[in-house]
């Protein structure tokens, strides 16, 4: 898909976004993607998922991509909080960087936004 000139994102049999891979990444992504590399990604996923539900509404999504964790956050100020949270439970963060979203990140974000809008009757 990265090599395509134009892509469409389809949800519930409707085109909800269309554009080049670069356009979709910059215009359709809700939030910013923080990529975390750490010693125990599965344990980190559990901690971050729990934190997302209980303490951090700015965290939209937490997903594992191989051995890296992608956090979709509405606010970039979340980065030091995420690193501190993981360090506090003994999970050493090797790196935490803001990255360009993958097309998979954009797809998930677009479908979620579409579902929220459908719930709101838009």
N, C-alpha and C positions, 0 to 999 in steps of 0.2 A: 504494500500500500504506500510505503514511503516514496516509491519511484513513480507513482501515478501523478498525472498532471492535475486531475480533479477527482475528488471523492465525495460520496454522499453518506451521511449517517442516517440510518433508517431505524425508527422506533414505532412499534405498533402499526406497521404498514404505511408509515408516513415518513417523508424525507424531512428531517429536523435540522440538518445542517449540510451545506455543500460548499466546497472550495478546494484549493490546493492543500496538501498536507501542512504547509507552513501557515496558510491562512487559518485552517482549523485549529492549529496549535495556539496561535496568538489571539484569535477572535472568539473561539467557542469554549475555551477552557475556563471553568469557574474555579478561581483560586490559583494558587501557586503550588508547585511540586517540590517538596523537600525530600531528597534522597539520603537515607541513612545507611551507613555500613557499620555493622557492629559484630561482636563476637558470637552472640546467641540470638539470631534473628527471630526464631520462633518464640522465644521468651519475650523478646522486645515487642513482637506483634501483640501478644496477650496484654502486656502492660499498656501499650499505646491504644489498643482497642478499648480497654477498660477506661482509660483516661479520656478518650474521645467521648464516651457515653456519660461519664460522671463529672468531669472537670473542665473540659476544653471544647466548647461549642464551635470554636474557630477551626477545629479539625473536621474536615468534611469526610475524609476517606483515609483508610490505612490499608495498604495492600503489599503483599510480598511479591517481588519480581526477582526470582532466582534467590540470591542471598542478600539482595538489597531490599530495603523497605521504602516504599513511596508513601508519603503523607501529603494529601491535598489539604492545604490550609488556606483560609480566607485572609489571614493576616500573617505577614512575614515575621512579626514579633514573636511568633510561637517557637522559632528555632532554638533560642537558648533555654526555653522552658522544657522542650522535648529532650534536649541533651541532658539537662539537669535531672529530669525525671528518670531517664534511663540510668544515669550514673548513680542516682540515689538508691536504686534497687540492685546495684552491682553489675550492671550491663555497661561495659566500656564501649563508648562510641568511637569508632576509628575515623569516621568522616561524616559530616552533615553538610550537604550542599544544595543550593537551589538549582534546579535543572529545568531545561525545556521539557514540557510534558511529552510523553509518548503518544502515539495515536490511540493506544489502548486507554491511557488516562483520559484523553479527550472524549473517546467514545463513552466511557463510564460516566463522566461528568455530564455530557450532553443528554444521555438517556435519563439520568437522575433528575436533571433540570426539567426535562420534558415531562417526567412523571409528576414532579411537584407542581408544575403549571397545570397539568390535567386535573390534579386534586383540587387546585384553587379555581378551576373552571375557566382558565384562560384559553 
